[in-house]
Amino acid sequence: MNRIAVWRAHRVPVAPDRSEARPWFVIGAGPAPLRAVLHASAARSGPAVPVVVLGDRFRPDDNEFLLRGLAVARAGSGRLVLVHTGSGGGSLLNCAVAEDGRLSAIEIELSGGATPPAVEAAIAFAGHHADGYRHVEIDGNGNAWRTGWSDVDFPCVDPARMRGEVLITGGLGGLGIRVAGMLRARTGIRPVLLDDLGRGEISGDVHAALARLKSSGGTTVLDADVTDLAQVRTVLAARQVTGIVHCAGDVRGGFVASATASRLAALQAPKVTGLRNVLAAVDRGALRRLITFGSITARSPHSNMGAYALANELLRRSTIAAADDLPGCGCTAVEWSLFSGAGQAHRMGAVRQARSMGMPPVPLQAGMDVLLRLFTNPSTDSLAVTGLGDRTFPPGP
Ligand SMILES: NC(=O)c1ccc[n+]([C@@H]2O[C@H](COP(=O)([O-])OP(=O)(O)OC[C@H]3O[C@@H](n4cnc5c(N)ncnc54)[C@H](OP(=O)(O)O)[C@@H]3O)[C@@H](O)[C@H]2O)c1
């Protein structure tokens, strides 16, 4: 896997620094006992620090809570705390901080639930506020961790033996069609491409790739909007897919300060609702492999990409959560850096600019090679893939 690096997150222990009670201003609909404890432990004077408290799954209203928390922070101390039991949301704050030097934020993730030791540790972390953005995970015993990264390698396990139909959402997109071509050429898999045909234009290179794929036989194209469950159910009725590669998604830039909850939700829909819908429409018992296409922006901040980052963070969390109901299926969330050679970033000319910022792209061929390796190693995992020598990844502690 030369020219690229594949990264897996691990936990590094951390302890809270000097801490003091803040005049917390609690926002959000996370667990009521957690909100009550935070509220009760607040100091009585000083500039208010908003604490957004969310639950274990991201809900539509949570977009509004995050934006409100940011607005209160901007108008006051510049500081923001996010506490949640699994919903996520920190990637939006990370981008907001990167865009506005007056803001700082800490995301406190209670991965073992809001147990008394975890809440006590959360209050200690919330009371100390460093500059920039920080993510801390606290387990049920109150032990705290930050994320570290190691690069990993995977063998390719006999792809020729792979059979059956694999659904590729966003299959007529720049990357989806290459995924289909690679799987058709290197395995016994028959691709089923699902895309919203009426919505966007299909580019010339995708037309050419589709023609090649069709001429090799065994390829199906389905027309459906992944955000519409009825449409997805109709086109997938009576099909039995053994794998899903979820590529459907939109990229749109915009500063977090001008984001609205509806714009955040619009970017989340094809990724998160789309995943939920395809999983609801297929025979789950037959499914052996789920791979979702997320973005590195969910892990390291990129100015102007906050809404996209959040959509991809929620996709990663949904992918890992889906594994609970898919015991026979490896569920892998892959968070890619920009691809060169195909895809939106390539089309929009963003690769050159990224290179100049120290982000070498993921060459198409090398990316597809990683995908094949992941496809043949069905474990539940979350991985980041970058170009080799990326100066922006892994992000600092
Ligand atoms: N390109 C990169 O460098 C890169 C890097 C990291 C992650 N990713 C992720 O990888 C995935 C594929 O990216 P790409 O570059 O191939 O993008 P792309 O060329 O725009 O392909 C995305 C495809 O998804 C389709 N789609 C969007 N919303 C849909 C919906 N509601 N129902 C059905 N289909 C829908 C699009 O159709 P329309 O054209 O009709 O909208 C398009 O064909 C995306 O999720 C992207 O976020 C890409």
The ligand as an ORCA input file, in Angstrom:
! r2SCAN-3c Opt
* xyz 0 1
  N     -14.000     12.367     -4.040
  C     -13.271     12.387     -2.946
  O     -12.103     12.786     -2.962
  C     -13.858     11.899     -1.648
  C     -13.070     11.952     -0.498
  C     -13.596     11.512      0.704
  C     -14.884     10.995      0.742
  N     -15.633     10.959     -0.393
  C     -16.997     10.422     -0.295
  O     -17.119      9.360     -1.218
  C     -18.439      9.311     -1.739
  C     -18.377      9.327     -3.266
  O     -17.745     10.543     -3.661
  P     -17.586     10.955     -5.175
  O     -16.393     11.804     -5.247
  O     -17.716      9.777     -6.038
  O     -18.869     11.899     -5.348
  P     -19.851     11.995     -6.596
  O     -19.093     11.830     -7.862
  O     -20.649     13.228     -6.421
  O     -20.769     10.735     -6.376
  C     -21.773     10.695     -5.397
  C     -22.959     10.028     -6.038
  O     -23.987      9.918     -5.036
  C     -25.211     10.260     -5.671
  N     -26.200     10.700     -4.709
  C     -26.172     11.807     -3.939
  N     -27.298     11.901     -3.224
  C     -28.047     10.818     -3.551
  C     -29.314     10.360     -3.151
  N     -30.054     11.038     -2.278
  N     -29.782      9.205     -3.687
  C     -29.052      8.510     -4.588
  N     -27.838      8.904     -5.008
  C     -27.341     10.051     -4.499
  C     -24.819     11.389     -6.596
  O     -25.839     11.613     -7.539
  P     -26.029     13.107     -8.143
  O     -24.830     13.385     -8.963
  O     -27.282     12.919     -8.920
  O     -26.163     14.016     -6.978
  C     -23.533     10.868     -7.188
  O     -23.789     10.057     -8.314
  C     -19.171     10.525     -1.163
  O     -19.955     10.109     -0.092
  C     -18.057     11.425     -0.693
  O     -18.443     12.223      0.407
  C     -15.152     11.402     -1.581
*
